[in-house]
Amino acid sequence: MKEDTAVKARDNTAREEEFSCNVDPTTASQLGPLILAQNNTARIFTVSIDGVMTLEDFLTGVPRYIPVIPKYGTDGRTYRVLSFTTDLNKGITTAKVHG
């Protein structure tokens, strides 16, 4: 595990989160500031995706989507999956995305 002490929360009293993942140190050093920047104006949406999402989709990293929801001004921002449920019978995945 590698720790980057340069990436800290804006609030000194914020709890520290540890993310176990399969990314190399270079990718991790890029994701840390990206996630911190997204939290500046973060929004969470629940979206339905036509297709089946499985844990294998997370092997190379957290899936990311660019939802097109003009009513909510998503502005082409990239959102990452926080959680998901899949209905195998209907072939639909409901995902909670954050960005």
Secondary structure, DSSP 8 states (H G I E B T S, - for coil): ----TT---SSTT-----------HHHHHHHHHHHHHHGGG--EEEEEEES---GGGGTTS--EE----GGGT-TT--EEEEEEEEETTTTEEEEEEE-
